[in-house]
């Protein structure tokens, strides 16, 4: 059966693509290649063994995306959520005071310079029982 097997890309509109690209590079470590985008390889998964991409639909009334006008939100996997939040706080990046923990990881939300709410997720690693 023909089917979707993963997320092939994330695409954002930007009023100032060059400035927004520089912000994502400086604060989230997403470096653009010569072709104008970033390639995030599954071989880069940190921590190892946590590679997965979630795809979900939310009701139109959800508050999960922040501003009701925002129609999409990107979730970025991170390797050290607290260290990244410390860096973002120092740069006065807007951070939602609400954070969540679940059986599959820790979550926080920030807002980029163009007003997009962004979800940060540090997955938990299953440690084998001894």
N, C-alpha and C positions, 0 to 999 in steps of 0.2 A: 504494500500500500504506500502511495506517495504521502509523505507527511513532513512536518517541520521537525528538525532534529536539534535545534538550538537557536540562540540569538546570534544573528550574523553581523549586526551593527547597531549602533545607537547614533541618532542624528538629531542635532539641535539647531534651531534657528537662533541667530544672534544678531543684535543690532550692530555690534562691533566684533566680528569674528576674530580678528587678530588680538584684540585686548582680552577677549574671553579665553582664547586658546592660551595666552600667556598666563592668565590667572589659574587655569586648570593645571598647567605645567608647574607653576610655582607652588601651589598649595596641595594639589592632589597627585602630583608626579606623573601626569599623563603627558608624555612628550610626543609632539607631532613629528611624523616622518616627512620626507621630501614630497610625498604624494598629497600631503595636507591633512592626513588623519593619523590616528594611532592604532596599532595592532596589538591587542592584548591576547597573548597566546595562552592556551590552557596549560602549557608546560611551565608557565609563570605562576601557577596556583600556589598561594601561600595561605595557610599551611597546606602541605601536601595531603592529598586525599580528600579535600573538601570541595573539589571542582563541581560546581553545579550552577545552573542559571534558572531562576524562577520566572514564570510568566503568569500573570494573574490579571483578572478583571475586577474592578471595584465598582460599587454602585455610584451613580452620578452624584449622589449626595455625600460621598465620603469626605472626611476632613483630613484623611491621611496625606493628601498632597498639599496641604496648607491652603493657599489661595484657591477659592473655588474656580477661578478662571484657568488654573493650570490643569491641563488635560492629560499630562503624562509625568512620570517621575522616574528617574534613573536610580538604581541601587548599585553602588560601587562596593566591591569586596575590598577590604583593607586588611593589612597584616598586623597593625597595632593601633586600635581605635583610640585609646587614651592618649598616646603620643601624638597622633594626628590632631586630635581635638585640642591638645595643648598648643600645638603649632598654629592652628586656626584661630584660637582665642587670642594669641599674641598678635595676630594680624587683624584683629577686630572683624573677623568673618562672622556673620550672624549664625548663631548656633541655637537650635531649639533646646530649652532647658530640659525637656522631656527626653529620656533615654529609655530603652527597653532591653531586657534580656529574655531569651527564650532558650529552649533546649538545643537549638541549632545555631545560637550566636547572640552577639550584642549589636544593638542598633543605635544610631544617632542621626540627627537631621541637621543640615546646614542650608544656607541660601547663597547661591552664587551671585556675582555682581549684577546679573540681569534679572534677578528675582526668581530664578528657578529653585524650587525646593529639591534637595538632593539627599538621598538616603545612603548612609555609610553602614556597612555590615562587616563585622569581624566574625567569621565562622568559628565554631568550636571544633576542636579536634577530638575524635573518639580515641581514647587511650585504651589499648587492649588490657583486659584484666590479667593480673599476674597470677 
